[in-house]
Amino acid sequence: MSEQRTRRQLVQQAALAAGAALVTKRVSAQTSGESEAWKKIFPAGFRNERIKTSGAEINTVIGGSGPPLLMFHGAPQSLITWRLIAPDLAKEYTVVLGDLRGYGDSSKPADQPDHSQQSKRPMALDGVEVMEHLGFRQFRMVGHDRGGRVGRRMALDHPDRVIKLAVLDIIPAHYLYSHVNMDFVQAYFHWFNYLRPAPGPENELLAQNTGRGGGGRGAPGGGKAGGGDEIAALVQAEYARHNSNPAMLHAMCEDYRASASIDLKIDEADIKAGKKIKCPLLALWAAQNRVNKIYDVLPIWKEEGVKVSGKELPGSHSLQESVPKETLAELQAFLRG
């Protein structure tokens, strides 16, 4: 690596850190009221706990009783994405909602040269260690978007832990990157845009998100918020708080960079070894989203596991927010037993 390039990277990292400090100061009032936000979004009986794993500190909200159920969100969301279905699931399960490392109020691990800090492997280990901390060795797992990718890796790396796995509106990343065509590039331009070196994509996202009030690419805007206008406003404020945080935006880009590099190497080794997901696997996908329009979803997932089922649901990418009733019903039927 040349001295000039090293200097440039140091300047870029310093600029990113300075931006993070400025935004942290700007949203300090919101952050100080963070615990009150989750208390209003989730019903009485749910609690907040920050759990230290071997590589991160994971922010969680936990509710209910019964068999354990871990739920991870997608990008650029946080654990509040489950607010419309978690209360009903908590009637049957001990529901553990987690912010993925780098996202929401979880910690943002330091960069590694190979982006491994945001690889799905340590992100999956976070989930296993969170559940171990809570006293659960085996559990059910539901993941949307990036959380589904983490769940897939968890089921492959820790088959003795994951009893059942449900993934919402995704195709395995290794399939997408090995089947690149014009439809994929046009529909998922951000999958390539975010791979550019920091802080280019991060700065663009920050300018876009702060200009739009923090919504950003993929942030929910039209889902049924539930609980009336006050809760809807609070939910959007929470999404805005996270999506105007440069540290979160950087971690999200690193998540994509890991998916296109170190994660592909891990997947390649598993595929060569014939490794499959052993637990029952449910894939749900949105009729109104691009995944359904470009790919034949279920056959792709059937290559990933030994007992795979799936179904298209009405609604948009964030199924748990756009069609919560239908999503809840499918998850309840699958997770029982």
N, C-alpha and C positions, 0 to 999 in steps of 0.2 A: 504494500500500500504506500503510495507516494505521500511525502510530507504535506503537499498542497491539499491532497484529498483528506488527509487526517485533520488538517486545520479546518477545512470546510465542514466536515462532520461535527467537529467540536462546536463550531459556530452555530450549526443547525440545532444541535442538542441544547445549547445554551438558549437559543431563541425559543425553542419549544418549552423549556423549563420556565423561562420568563413569562411566556404567555399563560402557562398553567398557574403561576403565582398570581397574575393579574385577575384571572377569572375566579380563582379561589377566593380572593378578596372580595370580588364583586358579588359572589353568591353566598357569602358567609352568613348572611341573615337567613337565607333559605336552609343552609346546611345545619344551622343551629336548631332549626325547627324540624329537622329530619325525622326524629322519633315520633313527633306528633303527626307527621304526614302518614306514616304507615299505620298508626293507630286509627286514623280516620278512614283510611282506605280499606283496612281489614277489620273484621268484626271482633268483638270482645272475645277473649280467650286465646287469641293469637299473641305471640311474644316475639321479641327481637333478640337475636344473639349473634355476636361476632365471633367466629370460630377460627382459630389459628391452625393451619395445616403446615405440612413440611415446606411448602413453597409460597404460601400466600395467607391472607386473612380474608375469610369469606363471610360476607354479610348475609344473614339468614332471617327469615320470618317463619315461625313454626306454629302450627295449630292443629287441633284435633287429637284423636286417639285411635288406637288400632294399629294394623300393620303399617310399616313405614313406607312413605312415598316421597322420593326426591324429584324436584321439578326445576329445570334450568331453562332460562329464557333465550331469546335470540338477540341479534344486533339490529339496531343500537339500543335495545330495550334494557329493562331491569326486572327484578322479581315482581314488581307490581303488575306485570302483564297477565299474571294468573288471578287477579283479584275477582274476576267474574265467575270462576269455577272452583277456586280453592276452598271457599266456605262449604260448598256442597261435598267436595271430596273429603274435607275434614270430618264429615259425619261418619265416615267409614275408615279413614286412615289418619295416621300421624303425618301430616303434610309438612315437608321441609322445602321451603322456597329459598333458592340461593341466587345471589348475584354472582355470575361467573367472574373469575379473576380478571381484573382489568376493567370490568363493567360496574355500573351502579355504584354502590358504596363499598364494594370489595377493594382490596389493595391492588395496586398497579405494580407488579414485579419489575425489577430493573431489566433493561434490554440485554439480550444475549446476541452474539454475532449471527447465529443461525436462527434467530427468532423463536428459539425453543421455549422461552418463558411463556409464550402464548400457544404452544403446541397443544393439541387435543389430549395428548398423553398426560402431562402434568395437570391439565384442567380436569381430566377424568379422575385423577388421583385426588384432587381437591375434594371432589364429591364423595369418594370412598372414605376419605379421612373425616369429612364432616359427619357422615353417617356413623362412622366408628366412634367419634367423639360423643355422639348422642346415644350410643349404646346399641346401634343397629348394625349387625354384620351383613345381613341380607336385606334387600329392599327392592321395591318397584321403582322404575324411573321413567319420567316423561320429559322430553326435550323438544323445544320449538327452535327451528332455524339453527343458529350456532349451538344452542343447547342440545339439539338433536344430534349434531356431529360429535359433541362431547359424550353424549349417551351411547352412541355407536362405539366409540373408542373404549368407553368404560366396559361395555358388554364384552368386547374382544379381549381387553387386558385383564379384566377381573370377572371372569365367567362364574366364579363361585359367589359373587356378591349380588349381581343383578338378576332378579327373579323373572321380571318382565320388563320390556322396553317398548315405549311408544315414541315415534318420531313424527313431528308435525311439519309438513310442507317443505321437504328437502329431498334432494338426490345426493348420494354420496359424492364428496368432493373429488375423489380420485376418478370417478366416472365422468364428471363434468370436464375436468381438465384433460382427460384422455379422449374426449369426444367433442372437441371444440369445433363449432361451425358458426356460420353467420348468425343464426337464430340465437345461439347462446351469447355471443359477443354483444349483439344488439340489446338483448333482454337483460344481461347481467354485466354491463360495462364496468360497474364498480368492482367486480371480481378481478379486473385487470388494472383499473385505475388505482386502487388502493395498494397495489404491489410496488408502485414507484417509491423511490427512497424518501424517507422522512426528511424534512417536514412538509413536502409538497402537498400530498393528499390531505394531511392533517390541517394545514393552513387553509386549504380550500373549504374543507368541511366546517372549520371554525367560523370562517367568514359567512358561509351559507347558513349555518345554524343560528348564529347570533343575529344575523339579518332577518331570519324568519321566526325568531323567538325560541330557537333551540330545537325545532322539529327535526330537521335533517333527513337524510335518506332512510327510508324504511321506518321512521318513527310513526307510531300510530296516530292517526288524526281523526279517522271516521268511525272507529269502533264504538260500540255501546259502552259508555263509561260506567253506568250503573250508579245508583245512589243519588241521582239528581245532579243539578248544575254545580253544586259546591264540590262534590267528589270529582266530577268531570274536570273542573278547573284545577283541582289539586293534582290529579293524575297528569294532566298536561304540564303543569308547573314542574312536577318531578321529572318527567321526561326531558323537559327543557333544561333543567338544572344539570342533568347528566350529560346531555348532548351539547352543552356549551362548555364542558370541561375538557381542555386540551389533553390532559392525561388520559381520559377515557377514549377520546378520539384516536390518540396514538396507539393505545392498547388494541382498539378495534382494528386499526390498519395492520398492526402486528399479528393479530389473529388471522387475517386474510393472508399476510405474507407467510405465516407458518403453514397455512393450508396448502399453499402452492410450492412449498419447499420441503421442510423436514417432515411434515405430515404425509406427503406423497411417498417419501422414502419408507416411512413406517408402514404405510398401506401396501406398498410394493412387496415388502418382505412378507406381510401377512398373506397376500394373495398368492405368492409363490409357494408358501407353506400350506395353502389350502385352508386357512383359518376362516371359520364361520361363526356367526353369532348363534349361540346354542339355546338361549332362552327364547320364549315366544316373543315375536316382534310384530308390532302393529305400525303400519305407515298410514297416516292420514294426509290428504293433500287438498288444496283449495281449487274449486272449479274456476274461480275468477282470477287465479294467479298464473304466472307464466310457466311454472313447472309443469302444470297439467297440459298446457297448450303445446309444449315443445317435446315432452318425454312421455313414454309409456311407463308410468311410475312403478306400478306393482311388480312387473317382471324384473326391473332393475333391483328392487329391494329383495326379491326372492333369491338373487344371486348372493346376497349378503348373509343370509341366515338359513336355518334348517326348518324353522316353523314360522312362516311369514304370512300375515294377512294384511289387508289394506282396503281403503275406501276413499272415494272422492266425496268431499263435503261442499255445500254451497258456502259462499263467503270468500274473503280475500286472504292474503298470506298469513296474517295474524289470526288464525282460526279461533283461538281462545278469546279473542276480543270481537271479531266480526260475527261469528256464529257460536257463541258460548254454549247455548242450550244443546245444539247438535254435537258439539265437540265433547261436552261433558257426558252426554249419553253414550257415545262411542267409547270414551275412556273408562267409564264405569263398567260397561259390559266387558271390556277387555281385561281390566285390572282385577276383577273379582276372581276368586278361586285360586 
